[in-house]
Amino acid sequence: SRPATMLGREVRLATASMASDPSGSFLNIERLNFARIAARPPLAMAIAEYLVYHEANPRKALELGAECTTHAEFKDWWWKLTLGKCYYKLGVFREAERQLKSSLAEQDMVVTHLELCKVYLRLDQPNTALEHLTKASQTHPGEPRLVLSIARIHDMLNTPEIAVTYYKRVLALDASNVESVACLAANHFYSDQPEISLRYYRRLLQMGVNNTEMWNNLGLCCFYSSQYDISLSCFERALELADDGNMADVWYNVGQVAVGIGDVSLAYQAFKIATSVDSAHAESFNCIGVLELRKQNVEAAQANFATAQKLAPYLFEPFYNSALLAYKMGNFQDAFLQVSSALGVYPGHSDSLELKRTLSSIFSVL
């Protein structure tokens, strides 16, 4: 006998089923007695979160929440919050709003404000969400999550100038907020300030962010800051970390850098690799069409432009390039149709407008 390990041979009845089938479910949801569980609030809370976040079963979590709310005499803010989450996941947004407001009446909590604003956004009421978050941030002045939510909504409303001010306020409250640093870096990059953007991305590296997107953005910032040698090194690191989901985008950016430094051969190879990794990468097909046109391969260029148009009808560049090619070949009717499609996607494109005016004048003469 082994007296020191004798008890190790015994298995608790509650975990015997888990030991026999490790890949099975942690709980048999269908056999749960919610009335008994509601009498033990700590256990009920743990099971409710398990049902919502692990099992993704908001219906059963809603049944448990209703039972526990009744047991708590409708005075527990946490269960009303859980009911609001469940109704939100089930798409019953007005009932979710009612439960979350009731929860706030019981206890003013930041997480409840955030959930309520998610409901307003799904109801397509961003201004209501902004008003609510503004009031909540006055009640909780030191809470960065509320300010961050306001910044996100302004980004969604396409008001980046206002969003930037709120991202800066978030960093004043939480200097290590990765999302705010990344958003400010992207804003400076698209505002033609790649040097400042580079400082933010370096800060993210110092904070331990190490992924494909990080190195890809660093490479672009270095390139537009005229640091070409460092740019290619950053793209090499990005490709080392890349997978099939984002490798095509990295190769596409490598191609753009190659075009910028005048290495057309490298650019052509990079775009070809991007299309081999992702056969639906429309931007690369469009760029290949342009490079094929430089080689006087008109048919190949037309085929690539047509492929890009089919894969991404929301891009105006393939339509404009195809229209310009048709115009130079004397096919004015096709050029007019293509440039009209380009203007349908981007009505303010000046080159398309000029080409359309030229074609209209030709048609008026004919």
N, C-alpha and C positions, 0 to 999 in steps of 0.2 A: 504494500500500500504506500501511497504518497500523501501523508497527512498535510504537508505544506500546500499542496495544490488540489486537495480533495474538493473544495468548494468551486474550483474553476471548472469542474465537469458539469456543474449544475447550470441550467439555462432558465432564465426567467420566462414564465409563460407569456408575458406581454410581448417579448421580443423573439419568441421561438419562430414565428412565421417569417420574420425578417431574416433570421439566420438561415432558414431553409431556402429562401428566395431573395438574395440581396438586390436583385434588379426590380423587385416588385414595389408597389406603392407603399409609402410609409404608413398611410391610414387607409382603411376601407371606408371610403366616404359614404357609400350607400347605407352602411350599418351604423352610422353615428347617431346617437340619441341626443339631439340638441337640447331637449328639456333638461336632461341630467347635466350636460356640459355647461349650460347657462348658470347653474348653481355654483360653478367654480370659475369665477371671472378671469383669473390669470391664465388658466388652461384654455378657456374659450377665446381669449385674445390671441394666444399663440396659434390655435387651430384656425382662426379666422384669417390671420396673415398667411398661414400655410396654404389655405384654400385660394386666396386671392393671388399671391405672388408665385407660388410654386406650381399648384395644380391648375391655375388659370380657370377656376370654376367659380365665377362670381354669383351664379344662381344659388349654389349651396352656401356660399358665404353670406348671401343675402338672407337665406332662411335662418342661419345661425345668428346673424345680426339682429333680425327682427325678434327672435326669441330672447336674446340677451337684453335688448332695449326694453322689452316688456318686463323682464325680470328686474331691471334697474329702475323701473317706474319712469321711464322716458327722461331721465335726468343725467345720463352719462354722455358727455360730449364725444368720447372716443367711439362709441358704438354708432352714434349718428354720423360721425365722419366715415366710418367703415361702410355704413349704408349708402352714403353719398358716393363713395368710390365704386361700390357695386353697381349702383344705378348708372353711374357714368360709363362703366365698362359695358353695361347692357344697352346703352343708347337711350336711356330714359332720362334726358337731361333736365327737364323741369322738376322732376321728383328729386333728382340729385341736388339741384339748386335749393330746393326746400329743406332737405335734410342737412345740407352744409350750413345754411343760414341758421337753422335751429341749433346746430352744434356751436356756431359762433355765439349764439345768444347764451348758451350754457358756459362756454369757456373760449376766450379770445386766444386762438393759437395760430401761429404762422402757417403751419402745414395746411390748416383748414382754408386759410385765405388763398393759398396756392392752388388747392384743389378746386375751389370755387371759380377761380379765374380760368382754369382749364375748361370748366363747364361753359363759361361765357364765350371762350374762343371757339368751342365746338358749336355753339349757337350763333356764331358769326356776329358777335357783339364785342369787338376789340375795344371800343371806347368805354363801354361799361366796365370791362376788365381793367382798363387803365385807371378809371376813376376809383374803382374798389382798391386796387393796389396802391394808389397814391394815398388814400385814407389809411390803409393798413401800414404803410411805411411811416406815416406820421405817428401812429400808435406804437410802432416798433422801429424807432429811428436807427437802431444799430444792427438791423437784420439785412445782410447783403442779398439773401435770396429774393426778397421782395423787389429790391432795386434791379436785380438781374432780370427778373421776370418783366419789369417795365421796359428794360432795354431790348429784350427779345421781341416784345410786341411792336416796339417802334421799328425794329428791323423788318418785321413782317409787314408793316405798313409802308415800307420803303421811305422811311425818314431817318437815314443813317446819321445825319448831323445831330439829331436829338438823342439817338441811341448811343452815340459816342460819349456824350456828357454823362449818361447814366452808367456806362461801362467804367468810366473814370471814377464815378462815385462808388461803384462796387469795389474797385481797387483801393480806394481810400479806406473802406471798411475791412476788406480782406485782400491783402497784398499778394496772396498766393492763389488767387482765383484764376484757374487756367483758361476758362471760357472767355473771361473779360480780356485777358492778355492777348489771346488768339484773335478775338474780334477787333481789338484795336490795331493789331498788326495787319490784319486784312484790310482794314479801313485805310490805313496809311499807305499800303501798297497800291490800292486802287485810286488813291489820291495823288499818285505820282511822287510818293515819298518812300522809295524802297530802302533808303539808308535807315530811316527811323523804324520802318517795319522790321528790318534786320535786327535791330536792338531788342525788339519785343520777342522775336523768335529765339534769339540767343538766351533771353531770360527763361523762355520755356525749356530750352535745353538744360539750363542750370537747375531747373526745377524737376528734371528727370523725365520729361516727355521725350520719348524716343520711338518714333514710328515713321512709316513711309511718308505720310502727309507732311510731317514736320520737316523732314529733309528735303522733300520736294519744294515746299515753300521757301526754305532757306536757299535752295539752288536758284529759284526764280529771283529772289531778292538780290542775291549776289550777282546774277547776270545783269539785271537792270541797274545795279550799282557799278557795272563795268569791272567786276571782279571775276573774270571768266574762268580762271584756273580753279578757284575755290568753288565756282558754280558746278563745274563738271564733277568735282569730288563729292559734292553734296548729292548730286543725282546718282552717283555710284552707290552711295550709302542707301539712298532711297530704293534703288533697285535690289540691293541685298535684302532689304526688309519687306519688299513688295510681295504680294500674292496675286492670284489671277483676277481678283476683284479691282485692284488699283494699278496693276503694272502697266496697262495700256495708257493710262493718263500720264504716268511718269515718262514713258517712251515718247508720248506726244510732246511733252514739254522739252525733252531732250532734242526732238526735232525742231522745235521753235528756237531753241538756243543755237542749234547748228545753222539754221537759216540766218539768225542774227549775226553770227561770226563768218558767214559766207561759205560754210562747208555744205554744199548742196548734196554731195554724195552721202555724207553722214545723215543729213536730214531725211533723204529718201529712204535710207535703211531704217531709221528710227520710226518713221511713219508706217513702213511696211511691217515692222515687228509689232507695232501697236495694233494693226489690223489683224495680225496673226494671233495675238493674244486675245483680242476682243473683236470678233467679226462684225459687231454692230457699232464700232467706234466711228461715227459719222465725221467728226472733225478731222480725223486722220485721212479718211477717204477724200475729203475736200482738199486737203493739203497735197495729197498724192496727185490729184487732178491738176493742181497748179504746177507742180514740178514736172508732170508729164507734158504739160503744155509748153514748158520751157525747153523740153527736148523735141518739140515739134510733133509729139505723138497725140494728134488731135482726137482720134477715136478713143484712145485709152483715157484721155482727159474727160471726154464726154461721158464715158462709162462710169468713171469715178464720181463725177458730179451727180449723175443720176442716182448712183448708189447712196451718196450722202443725202440727197433729197428724200429718197425713200425711207432711209433709216431715221432721219431727224427733220421732219417738215417744219419744225419750229426754228431752224437756223436759216438766216437770210443769205449767208455767204455762198452756199452752193447754187442757189437760184441766181444770184447776181453774177457769179463767175460763169455759169452756163449761159446767161443772157449776153454777157460781154463776148463770149466765144462765138455765139450764134450771130451777133451783130458784126463781128469782124469777118465772118464767113459769108455775110450777105443774106443770112436767113432772118430777115427783119420780123416776120410774123412770130416765129418761135422766140426770138429775143424779146419781143414785146410781152408775150405771155409769161416768160420767165421773170422779167423784171417786175411785172405786175405782181407775181407771186412773192418776190423779194420784198416789195413795198407792203404787201399784205401782212408780212411778218414784222417788218421794221419800217413803218411809214416815214420815219425821219432820216433815212439813209440818203445822204446827199448825192453820192455817186449814182445810186439807182434812180433818183429823181432826175438827175442830169441826163442819164441814158434814156429815160422814158421821154423826156422833152425832145431829145434828138430824134428818137424814133417817131414821135408824133409829128414833128416837122417834116420828116421824110414821107410819112403817110399822107400828109396834107398836100405835098407836092405831087405825089402820085395820083 
